[in-house]
Amino acid sequence: MDWTSIYYKTSNLNVFILGTGEVATRRANKFLDHGANVKLAGNNLSKELDDKGAVLCSTQNVDELVAWADLVVVASGDEELSEYVSRMSGDKLLNRADYPYEGNVIVPTSFKIGEIEISIFTNGKSPLMARQLRKKIQSIITEDDILEIELQDYARSLLKECVGDQKERREYLYRIFEDEKINEFIRNNQIDDAKVYIDNLIRGLQ
C-alpha cells in the first residue's frame, strides 16, 4: 500500500467540488467544518451548505474553478466531465470519489468523540467494514478517556514550564496517568480538583 495517513491543515484552503449530490455534500461539510473555502459545481446547494458559506457555481466554469482551487474533489455522476476536471487538475491535490486511486488524496471515514478525531481507511477494500469498525471504536472509548486527554494536555503545558528534558516530562506524564488519586477524580468527574492536584504535583518539582 503506497498511501500514508496524514492530517493536513485545511483552514483557508480553496476546495472545488465537482458535484452537489450526497457524496459531494458530505465532502463539502467536512471541509467547511475545518475552515476551508468551498465552491461546488452542480445543480443545487443544500441550505446547510449555503448557511456555512459554500458557493454554488456552474459546471460551465470548471476551468476557472480548477485554477482557483488548492484541492479538487470529483464527486459527480457525469463521467466525461469528471475525467475532464481530473485531467485539468494536473499536479494539484485531487480527491476522486468515483475512482479514489486515480487521485492523490483519499478522504477516509472519520468521526469525533470529544476532542478526539479518528479516521479509518481499509485501503478501499470494504467501506462497509469501515463503518462497522467505527461503531466498535465508538463503543469502547469512554468519557473517562476524554477527561484523561484533557488532564494530560493540562499536565503537559505545566511540565513544559518547569521541566526542560522531554524524556523526563514523558516519565512524569506516565506517573500522572497511573496516579490513583487522579483516576479517582476522573471517575467522579472532578476535573477542577484533578487539575489542582496535578498543579501541586508539578509545582513541587520546582
N, C-alpha and C positions, 0 to 999 in steps of 0.2 A: 504494500500500500504506500503510495507516494504522496499522501496527504498528511499535513501536520496541523494539529489543533492549535489555534491561537485566538487571542482576543484582540480585536482591532478597534481603536478609538474612532467612533463614528459621529461625534458631535461636530456639527457644521460640514459634514461630508455631503457632497451633492450626489444624490441617488436617483437615477432614472429607471423607472419600472415600466416595461412594455407589458400592458395588460391591466385590466381592472377587475378581474374575476376573484374568486375565493383565495387562490394562492397568492395572487398579486396583492390583494388587500392584506393578507396575513403578513407578507414580507414588508409592506408599507408600514403597518402598525409597529412592527419590530424596530424598524429604522427610525421612525418618528419618535418612538418612546425613548430612543437613545440619542436624540438630539440632531438627527440628520435633516437635511433639506430634501424633500421628496417630491418628484414630479412623476405623474403616471400618464401614459398614453392609452386611451381606450374610449369606451362608450359612456361610462358614467362613473361617478365617485360616490362612495357611501358618505352619509352625513358624519359618521365618526371620523373618517379621514379628513373630510372638509374642515371639521372643527379643530383638528390637530394641525392644520396648516398645509396639508398636501395640496398640490396643484394639478388640475386635470388639463391635459394637452391633447392636441390632435395627433393621430398617427401619421399625418402628413408632415409633421415636423420632427421626425425621428432623427434626422441628420443633426439638427441643431441640439436636440436633447442629448444625443450621444456625446457631442462635442462639449456640452456643459457638464456632463456627469464625471464624477470620480469613480463611481461604481454603477455598472449597468446590470439590471436584473431582467431576464427574459422569462415572462410568465404569461404567455399568450397562446391561444389555440391556432393562431394564424402561422402556419409553419413557414411559409415563404417570407413573411415579414420578420419572423423570429430569426431565420437564417441571415437575412439581410442585416438586421441590427447586430447580430453576433459578429458578423464579418466587419462591420463598421467600427466595432468596439476596439479592434486591434489589440494593443497591449494593455488596455485598461482592465481594471478589476471587473470580472464578468461572472455572474451567477446565472446559470441556466436551470430553471425549474423543470424544463422538459427533458433535457439531456444533461444532468449535472456534471458528468465527467468531460463534457466538451467546453466547460468553463474553467476558471481557475479559482473560484470561490464557491464553497458549499455552505449553505445556511442550515445548520443542524437543528434537530428538535431541541428546544431548550425551555427551561421553566425556572421560576424563582421561588424560594422559600425564605421569607425574610430578606436578608441581605445576600443570601447565597444564590448564585445562578449556576445551574447545572446544564450542560449540553450533552447530548447523546448522538453518536454517529455510528451507524452499523456498516459503514462502507457501502451503503446503497443496497445491502442485502435484504433488509427487512424493515420498512417503515412501521409495520405493524408491531414488531418486537421492540422498536424504539419507544413506541407508546406504552407497551406493557412494562418495559424496564423503568420508564418514567413513573408509573404507578407504584412499582416496588420501591423505588428510591424515596418517593414522597412518603410512603408508609413507614419508613424506618428513621427518617430524620425528625427529631422531636423538638419541641420548644426549648428544652434544656440545651440542646446543641446550639440553637440560635443564640441563647443567652451566653453560652460559653464563648462563642465567637466575639460577642460584644465585649466581654471581660478580657479576653486575650488581646483584643485591639487596644483596650484601655491600658492594660499592663505593658504592652509593647511601647506605647507612647511614653509612659513614665520611665521605663527602663532606658530608653534612648537618651533621656536627660541625665542619667546618673551612672550608666554602665557603658563604657566605651567599646568593650570587646563583644563582638557579635556572638561568638560561641558561648560566652558567659551569659549573655542575655537569653539565649536559647535554653540554657540549663535552668535559669530562673523561671522561664515560661512553662517548662515541664513541671517544675515544682508547684507552680501556681495551679496548673491543670490538675495535678494529683492531690492538691490540698483538700482534705476532707471538709474543713470548715467552709471553704469556698463552694464546694459541691453542695453542702447543706444550704447555703444561701441561695444557690441556683434552684434547688428543689423547692424552696419556699418562695421563689420569685422575689427575693430580697436583693435586687441588683444594686441599689444605692448602698446598702450595708456591705455588700461584697466589694464595691469599689473603695469604700473607706478602709476596709480590711486590707485590700491589695495596696492601697496608698501607704498605709502604715508599714506594711512589709517592705515595700520598695524604698520608701524614705529612710527606713532603718539601715539601708545599705550605704548611705552617705556618711 
